[in-house]
Amino acid sequence: MDLDMGINEDMERSWSLLSWVASSVMVLGGVVPYVPQYLEIQHSSNTEGFSTRVCLVLLIANILRIFFWIGKQFELTLLLQSVVMILTMLVMLHLCCTVQSTIRVSTKQHRFTGKRTPAHCLQIRTSSQITGTAIRPPYRSSTSP
């Protein structure tokens, strides 16, 4: 009898550990794909390829899941997963907004300073250079009527 009790206790501890590990993987598993994206956006300062609309959809879905949990409680793991995903989406949106505002400020920087581009840096092409034909201005006499 004592041997059976010891085996049952070990089995219960094993199952509770396995359950805890599975719950942790469920909670944190949704965040894992966003870690490389976050690092890439932070490193390159480029948000191309990342959709803020997906963040919006995930935020709405997880907020609705939390509201549903308030009305009818379900497994705590899913509630924690929603909270972690909301925090992850907010962090990703913050990074995207920061990077995009930095890009906007850096491209508009010259407009605020009033600096002009030197004439030798501008290349102005005339219509004769584009078409290959010379266009002569109308003849004017040096004497005015």
Backbone as CSV, one residue per row, in Angstrom:
resi,resn,N_x,N_y,N_z,CA_x,CA_y,CA_z,C_x,C_y,C_z
1,MET,0.813,-1.191,0.000,0.000,0.000,0.000,0.856,1.254,0.000
2,ASP,1.905,1.277,0.832,2.760,2.456,0.909,3.491,2.696,-0.413
3,LEU,3.835,1.622,-1.093,4.512,1.748,-2.372,3.588,2.374,-3.406
4,ASP,2.308,1.961,-3.389,1.325,2.537,-4.310,1.103,4.021,-4.027
5,MET,1.093,4.401,-2.774,0.901,5.810,-2.402,2.077,6.652,-2.891
6,GLY,3.288,6.121,-2.776,4.485,6.843,-3.233,4.483,7.030,-4.731
7,ILE,4.060,6.005,-5.459,3.994,6.090,-6.921,2.927,7.100,-7.340
8,ASN,1.777,7.074,-6.673,0.707,8.026,-6.991,1.134,9.471,-6.737
9,GLU,1.852,9.707,-5.647,2.325,11.059,-5.352,3.336,11.519,-6.399
10,ASP,4.213,10.624,-6.811,5.188,10.966,-7.851,4.491,11.265,-9.176
11,MET,3.465,10.480,-9.494,2.714,10.704,-10.727,1.992,12.057,-10.686
12,GLU,1.419,12.391,-9.542,0.722,13.672,-9.402,1.696,14.836,-9.561
13,ARG,2.877,14.721,-8.962,3.886,15.775,-9.103,4.352,15.892,-10.546
14,SER,4.503,14.763,-11.213,4.925,14.780,-12.619,3.879,15.449,-13.492
15,TRP,2.617,15.089,-13.250,1.549,15.686,-14.049,1.399,17.172,-13.758
16,SER,1.557,17.570,-12.503,1.440,18.996,-12.197,2.601,19.774,-12.817
17,LEU,3.795,19.198,-12.828,4.931,19.852,-13.474,4.712,19.950,-14.978
18,LEU,4.239,18.861,-15.582,3.962,18.852,-17.015,2.857,19.852,-17.362
19,SER,1.841,19.929,-16.524,0.759,20.884,-16.733,1.268,22.318,-16.634
20,TRP,2.146,22.574,-15.667,2.701,23.913,-15.508,3.564,24.298,-16.700
21,VAL,4.369,23.369,-17.203,5.219,23.624,-18.372,4.359,23.879,-19.611
22,ALA,3.314,23.068,-19.790,2.433,23.251,-20.946,1.714,24.602,-20.875
23,SER,1.282,24.988,-19.697,0.627,26.284,-19.543,1.591,27.421,-19.842
24,SER,2.808,27.298,-19.398,3.814,28.338,-19.669,4.096,28.453,-21.159
25,VAL,4.181,27.318,-21.838,4.404,27.342,-23.286,3.211,27.987,-23.994
26,MET,2.008,27.713,-23.540,0.819,28.326,-24.148,0.808,29.840,-23.943
27,VAL,1.196,30.290,-22.763,1.183,31.722,-22.469,2.269,32.447,-23.254
28,LEU,3.463,31.918,-23.271,4.591,32.603,-23.901,4.797,32.233,-25.370
29,GLY,4.132,31.199,-25.836,4.323,30.752,-27.213,3.889,31.762,-28.260
30,GLY,2.902,32.579,-27.952,2.456,33.578,-28.906,3.397,34.760,-29.038
31,VAL,4.260,34.942,-28.047,5.184,36.068,-28.047,6.455,35.749,-28.824
32,VAL,6.842,34.518,-28.853,8.125,34.098,-29.434,8.327,34.594,-30.873
33,PRO,7.336,34.519,-31.771,7.583,34.998,-33.140,7.842,36.505,-33.235
34,TYR,7.429,37.261,-32.252,7.604,38.700,-32.312,8.975,39.154,-31.819
35,VAL,9.698,38.308,-31.131,11.029,38.677,-30.634,11.993,38.956,-31.785
36,PRO,12.127,38.065,-32.796,13.032,38.384,-33.909,12.565,39.606,-34.712
37,GLN,11.235,39.774,-34.844,10.729,40.945,-35.558,11.091,42.224,-34.816
38,TYR,10.921,42.215,-33.508,11.266,43.382,-32.702,12.744,43.727,-32.863
39,LEU,13.599,42.722,-32.758,15.037,42.954,-32.880,15.415,43.448,-34.268
40,GLU,14.786,42.905,-35.296,15.078,43.334,-36.676,14.636,44.772,-36.908
41,ILE,13.445,45.135,-36.448,12.966,46.508,-36.615,13.858,47.464,-35.833
42,GLN,14.247,47.083,-34.643,15.107,47.933,-33.820,16.489,48.094,-34.451
43,HIS,17.013,47.022,-35.015,18.350,47.064,-35.621,18.352,47.855,-36.927
44,SER,17.357,47.625,-37.791,17.355,48.248,-39.113,16.620,49.585,-39.153
45,SER,15.861,49.900,-38.131,15.022,51.124,-38.112,14.117,51.177,-39.328
46,ASN,13.567,50.030,-39.691,12.694,49.921,-40.853,11.508,49.035,-40.472
47,THR,10.296,49.568,-40.650,9.103,48.809,-40.273,8.419,48.150,-41.463
48,GLU,9.075,48.151,-42.618,8.470,47.503,-43.784,8.274,46.022,-43.518
49,GLY,7.128,45.515,-43.921,6.831,44.102,-43.732,6.113,43.801,-42.434
50,PHE,6.015,44.779,-41.548,5.289,44.569,-40.303,3.979,45.330,-40.380
51,SER,2.883,44.627,-40.200,1.565,45.228,-40.326,1.028,45.647,-38.959
52,THR,0.767,46.931,-38.830,0.163,47.410,-37.591,-1.312,47.020,-37.534
53,ARG,-1.879,46.682,-38.664,-3.280,46.227,-38.673,-3.419,44.865,-37.994
54,VAL,-2.422,44.022,-38.154,-2.440,42.736,-37.461,-2.398,42.969,-35.956
55,CYS,-1.596,43.941,-35.526,-1.569,44.292,-34.097,-2.945,44.742,-33.629
56,LEU,-3.614,45.533,-34.447,-4.955,46.000,-34.086,-5.919,44.829,-33.925
57,VAL,-5.902,43.919,-34.867,-6.796,42.757,-34.806,-6.498,41.910,-33.574
58,LEU,-5.225,41.676,-33.285,-4.866,40.872,-32.116,-5.215,41.589,-30.810
59,LEU,-5.048,42.899,-30.784,-5.450,43.645,-29.590,-6.949,43.522,-29.340
60,ILE,-7.730,43.698,-30.382,-9.189,43.600,-30.238,-9.598,42.193,-29.805
61,ALA,-9.017,41.186,-30.436,-9.371,39.798,-30.102,-9.035,39.464,-28.651
62,ASN,-7.873,39.900,-28.191,-7.482,39.579,-26.822,-8.250,40.399,-25.797
63,ILE,-8.594,41.622,-26.125,-9.433,42.415,-25.223,-10.823,41.793,-25.114
64,LEU,-11.365,41.345,-26.233,-12.672,40.674,-26.194,-12.606,39.380,-25.384
65,ARG,-11.484,38.663,-25.476,-11.343,37.434,-24.696,-11.330,37.743,-23.199
66,ILE,-10.691,38.848,-22.824,-10.681,39.236,-21.407,-12.086,39.630,-20.955
67,PHE,-12.811,40.377,-21.791,-14.197,40.723,-21.444,-15.059,39.472,-21.309
68,PHE,-14.839,38.503,-22.189,-15.586,37.257,-22.106,-15.245,36.516,-20.820
69,TRP,-13.970,36.548,-20.414,-13.553,35.881,-19.185,-14.239,36.499,-17.966
70,ILE,-14.455,37.808,-18.005,-15.152,38.468,-16.896,-16.573,37.928,-16.774
71,GLY,-17.240,37.716,-17.901,-18.606,37.201,-17.893,-18.686,35.725,-17.559
72,LYS,-17.820,34.935,-18.152,-17.825,33.491,-17.920,-16.380,33.028,-17.837
73,GLN,-15.944,32.724,-16.642,-14.545,32.400,-16.439,-14.179,31.057,-17.062
74,PHE,-13.049,31.061,-17.742,-12.491,29.848,-18.332,-11.082,29.681,-17.798
75,GLU,-10.306,28.857,-18.406,-8.985,28.518,-17.892,-8.107,29.764,-17.741
76,LEU,-7.437,29.847,-16.632,-6.597,30.992,-16.295,-5.429,31.146,-17.279
77,THR,-4.974,30.054,-17.845,-3.877,30.095,-18.810,-4.241,30.954,-20.016
78,LEU,-5.458,30.817,-20.504,-5.886,31.598,-21.665,-6.018,33.082,-21.329
79,LEU,-6.420,33.383,-20.109,-6.482,34.779,-19.680,-5.082,35.379,-19.630
80,LEU,-4.137,34.650,-19.063,-2.759,35.128,-19.006,-2.166,35.285,-20.404
81,GLN,-2.532,34.376,-21.303,-2.068,34.472,-22.681,-2.562,35.767,-23.320
82,SER,-3.806,36.138,-23.055,-4.348,37.380,-23.604,-3.631,38.602,-23.052
83,VAL,-3.368,38.595,-21.767,-2.670,39.731,-21.153,-1.263,39.870,-21.736
84,VAL,-0.561,38.762,-21.876,0.795,38.796,-22.427,0.770,39.260,-23.884
85,MET,-0.196,38.805,-24.668,-0.286,39.224,-26.067,-0.624,40.699,-26.184
86,ILE,-1.485,41.218,-25.319,-1.801,42.647,-25.344,-0.543,43.455,-25.050
87,LEU,0.210,43.054,-24.048,1.458,43.755,-23.729,2.453,43.678,-24.884
88,THR,2.532,42.526,-25.523,3.437,42.353,-26.659,3.041,43.261,-27.815
89,MET,1.757,43.321,-28.126,1.297,44.170,-29.225,1.520,45.650,-28.918
90,LEU,1.339,46.037,-27.676,1.593,47.428,-27.309,3.073,47.772,-27.436
91,VAL,3.940,46.844,-27.064,5.381,47.071,-27.215,5.751,47.168,-28.692
92,MET,5.195,46.288,-29.519,5.484,46.330,-30.956,4.970,47.628,-31.590
93,LEU,3.769,48.050,-31.215,3.229,49.295,-31.754,4.059,50.499,-31.304
94,HIS,4.511,50.478,-30.071,5.361,51.563,-29.582,6.652,51.636,-30.389
95,LEU,7.261,50.487,-30.650,8.484,50.462,-31.444,8.231,50.982,-32.856
96,CYS,7.149,50.533,-33.483,6.842,50.978,-34.847,6.591,52.479,-34.893
97,CYS,5.843,52.996,-33.942,5.569,54.443,-33.911,6.848,55.234,-33.678
98,THR,7.714,54.741,-32.827,8.985,55.423,-32.566,9.856,55.446,-33.813
99,VAL,9.962,54.314,-34.480,10.790,54.231,-35.686,10.207,55.105,-36.792
100,GLN,8.904,55.046,-36.995,8.289,55.843,-38.058,8.373,57.331,-37.777
101,SER,8.225,57.743,-36.517,8.343,59.169,-36.221,9.784,59.636,-36.393
102,THR,10.754,58.794,-36.081,12.158,59.142,-36.303,12.435,59.308,-37.786
103,ILE,11.878,58.435,-38.604,12.070,58.531,-40.050,11.419,59.808,-40.577
104,ARG,10.219,60.136,-40.108,9.536,61.347,-40.565,10.307,62.596,-40.177
105,VAL,10.820,62.637,-38.965,11.575,63.809,-38.516,12.862,63.944,-39.313
106,SER,13.552,62.846,-39.573,14.824,62.934,-40.295,14.617,63.338,-41.756
107,THR,13.494,62.998,-42.368,13.271,63.404,-43.755,12.796,64.843,-43.851
108,LYS,12.206,65.378,-42.817,11.730,66.756,-42.837,12.723,67.717,-42.204
109,GLN,13.862,67.239,-41.809,14.820,68.039,-41.073,15.285,69.243,-41.886
110,HIS,15.533,69.091,-43.158,16.045,70.179,-43.967,15.007,71.263,-44.198
111,ARG,13.767,70.937,-44.135,12.728,71.940,-44.325,12.685,72.918,-43.158
112,PHE,12.987,72.452,-41.967,12.938,73.317,-40.801,14.170,74.214,-40.697
113,THR,15.296,73.753,-41.206,16.525,74.526,-41.061,16.617,75.635,-42.099
114,GLY,15.899,75.530,-43.187,15.926,76.558,-44.214,17.143,76.467,-45.113
115,LYS,17.908,75.417,-45.014,19.079,75.254,-45.872,18.633,74.974,-47.298
116,ARG,19.387,75.536,-48.202,19.084,75.293,-49.612,20.192,74.431,-50.201
117,THR,19.804,73.666,-51.179,20.774,72.835,-51.867,21.567,73.718,-52.819
118,PRO,22.898,73.636,-52.837,23.699,74.457,-53.750,23.340,74.170,-55.202
119,ALA,23.460,75.203,-56.042,23.060,75.090,-57.446,23.858,74.032,-58.182
120,HIS,25.124,73.848,-57.836,25.922,72.858,-58.553,25.486,71.426,-58.222
121,CYS,24.674,71.241,-57.156,24.173,69.912,-56.815,22.884,69.583,-57.572
122,LEU,22.223,70.604,-58.083,20.982,70.379,-58.818,21.290,70.140,-60.287
123,GLN,20.614,69.223,-60.875,20.772,68.971,-62.294,19.447,69.303,-62.958
124,ILE,19.446,70.402,-63.670,18.223,70.836,-64.346,18.343,70.450,-65.804
125,ARG,17.375,69.731,-66.290,17.386,69.283,-67.680,16.391,70.110,-68.465
126,THR,16.840,70.626,-69.579,15.953,71.393,-70.452,15.245,70.441,-71.399
127,SER,14.230,70.959,-72.072,13.490,70.111,-72.998,14.352,69.666,-74.160
128,SER,15.332,70.479,-74.565,16.202,70.064,-75.664,17.108,68.915,-75.235
129,GLN,17.484,68.856,-73.969,18.288,67.741,-73.498,17.467,66.462,-73.435
130,ILE,16.187,66.599,-73.126,15.321,65.430,-73.021,14.986,64.883,-74.393
131,THR,14.557,65.780,-75.333,14.116,65.321,-76.649,15.237,65.260,-77.658
132,GLY,16.329,65.976,-77.387,17.439,65.970,-78.332,17.306,67.054,-79.393
133,THR,16.291,67.864,-79.346,16.119,68.954,-80.306,16.237,70.274,-79.571
134,ALA,16.780,71.215,-80.254,16.933,72.536,-79.652,15.672,73.347,-79.898
135,ILE,15.224,74.009,-78.893,14.069,74.894,-79.014,14.589,76.307,-78.868
136,ARG,14.327,77.108,-79.939,14.826,78.463,-79.932,13.745,79.404,-79.429
137,PRO,14.157,80.356,-78.622,13.170,81.326,-78.174,12.765,82.224,-79.336
138,PRO,11.582,82.818,-79.281,11.160,83.705,-80.379,12.111,84.895,-80.497
139,TYR,12.247,85.350,-81.761,13.177,86.444,-82.051,12.628,87.745,-81.497
140,ARG,13.505,88.485,-80.790,13.140,89.801,-80.305,14.149,90.793,-80.831
141,SER,13.641,91.869,-81.232,14.558,92.906,-81.704,15.060,93.688,-80.511
142,SER,16.183,94.265,-80.679,16.777,95.002,-79.573,16.091,96.346,-79.365
143,THR,15.366,96.802,-80.380,14.643,98.065,-80.241,13.219,97.772,-79.871
144,SER,12.698,98.532,-78.992,11.323,98.307,-78.614,10.441,99.298,-79.338
145,PRO,9.219,98.937,-79.705,8.351,99.802,-80.492,7.853,100.999,-79.759
